[in-house]
Structures are given as structure tokens and as C-alpha cells.
């Protein structure tokens, strides 16, 4: 009785693992005429807007963001304070601190919102800042 139960258990397990009982035909899923979000992102590319490699404080000229999403990648290469402040060029009262560090570090800040912006970078040691938009 035990060996019959063991054989039944093994048979059920093998059937579950191998897809037994299937007619052996793969079910075809019809193609849709719509494009999913993940497919759209593959076709979109990051386009460079601003590139700064420096060791002194500076402000960028106003730059225009027209993509859905954009990012600010910064890298503080040595010990020393690095502050990134983003301003709305059309509303100078609006500002946001994107980074504030004094150690060698790097990060990427993802943002949304079309418009014109100015980036102020405060730092006296080597740093890099790249701004790109998704288009």
C-alpha cells in the first residue's frame, strides 16, 4: 500500500513539474496594437541638457526641460562641501536643495516637471554634474 501511495505521489509531482496532461501545444497570445509602458521606455533615450566638470561655484544659464522625466547626476570627487540648488527660472522664489554633502559621494536625483530651470552648484573641490531628460 505504501509503495502504491509513493508511486501516486511521485506521478502527481512529475505531472505538476513537467506540465503533464497538457496537449503539448503552446497557447499563442495574440499581439496587441497597444504599446506597454516598458516598451515605450526602451524607445526613449536620455538626452544631455547640462554637463559641468569644475572645482568652483557656479550657476548654469536657464535650461529648458521638455521631457517627461529628468535626472541630475552629481559626483563630489574629494572631501569638501557640495551643494546643488535648483531654481525655477520663471519663478525665482522657488528653490529646492537637491544635494548637500561634504564627503566624496555621488547620487542621481530623478525629477518630473517641464519648465525652465537654473542649477546653482556650490563647491570648491572637483565635482561633476550631469543633467539629462528622457525623450
C-alpha positions in Angstrom: 0.0 0.0 0.0 2.8 2.4 0.8 4.6 1.8 -2.5 1.4 2.5 -4.4 0.9 5.7 -2.5 4.6 6.7 -3.1 4.2 6.0 -6.8 1.0 8.0 -6.9 2.7 10.9 -5.1 5.7 10.8 -7.5 3.4 10.6 -10.5 1.4 13.6 -9.3 4.6 15.5 -8.6 6.1 14.7 -12.1 2.9 15.8 -13.7 2.9 19.1 -11.9 6.6 19.8 -12.7 6.5 18.8 -16.4 3.1 20.2 -17.2 1.8 16.7 -17.9 -1.7 16.4 -19.1 -1.1 19.3 -21.5 -1.8 18.6 -25.1 1.8 19.7 -25.8 0.7 22.7 -27.8 1.7 26.1 -26.7 -1.1 28.6 -26.3 -0.4 31.6 -28.5 -1.2 35.0 -27.1 -2.5 37.5 -29.8 -0.4 40.6 -30.3 -2.0 43.8 -29.1 -1.9 47.0 -31.1 -1.1 49.0 -27.9 2.4 49.5 -26.6 3.1 49.0 -22.9 5.0 51.5 -20.8 8.1 49.2 -20.6 8.2 49.0 -24.4 7.9 52.8 -24.7 10.8 53.4 -22.3 13.1 51.2 -24.4 12.5 53.5 -27.4 13.0 56.7 -25.3 16.5 58.0 -24.8 18.3 60.1 -22.2 19.3 63.4 -23.8 22.0 65.6 -22.2 21.0 69.1 -21.2 23.8 70.3 -18.9 27.3 69.0 -18.1 29.6 70.6 -15.6 33.1 69.4 -14.5 34.6 72.1 -12.2 36.1 73.0 -8.9 34.5 76.4 -8.3 31.0 77.6 -7.5 28.7 78.5 -10.5 25.2 78.9 -11.8 24.0 77.4 -15.1 22.2 79.5 -17.6 18.5 78.7 -17.7 17.9 75.3 -19.4 14.6 74.0 -20.7 13.2 70.6 -19.7 10.5 69.3 -22.1 10.7 65.6 -21.4 8.5 63.5 -19.1 11.3 62.8 -16.6 14.7 64.2 -16.0 17.7 63.5 -13.7 20.6 65.2 -12.0 23.6 63.0 -11.5 26.2 64.6 -9.3 29.6 63.4 -8.0 31.7 65.0 -5.3 35.2 63.8 -6.1 37.0 64.9 -2.9 36.4 66.0 0.7 34.6 69.4 0.7 31.1 70.8 0.8 29.0 70.4 -2.4 25.5 71.9 -2.5 23.2 71.7 -5.5 20.3 74.2 -5.5 17.6 74.0 -8.3 15.7 77.2 -9.2 12.6 77.6 -11.3 13.8 80.2 -13.9 10.3 81.6 -14.3 9.6 81.8 -10.5 12.9 82.6 -8.7 11.2 82.4 -5.3 11.0 78.6 -5.8 14.2 76.7 -5.0 15.0 73.2 -3.9 18.2 71.7 -2.5 19.0 68.5 -4.4 22.2 67.7 -2.6 24.2 68.8 0.4 27.3 66.7 1.2 30.9 67.2 2.4 32.2 63.7 1.8 33.3 62.1 -1.5 30.0 60.7 -2.8 27.6 60.6 -5.8 23.9 60.2 -6.4 21.2 60.6 -9.0 18.1 62.6 -8.3 15.1 61.8 -10.6 12.6 64.7 -11.3 9.4 65.3 -13.2 8.1 68.6 -14.4 8.6 70.5 -17.6 9.8 74.1 -17.5 12.9 76.3 -17.4 15.4 75.8 -14.5 18.7 77.1 -13.2 21.1 75.0 -11.2 23.5 76.6 -8.7 26.4 74.5 -7.6 28.4 75.5 -4.5 31.7 73.7 -4.2 35.5 74.4 -4.2 36.8 70.8 -4.8 36.5 68.8 -8.0 32.9 67.8 -8.9 30.8 66.7 -11.8 27.1 67.4 -12.5 25.1 65.9 -15.5 21.5 66.8 -16.2 19.6 64.6 -18.7 16.0 64.4 -19.8 14.1 61.3 -21.0 12.7 61.9 -24.6 
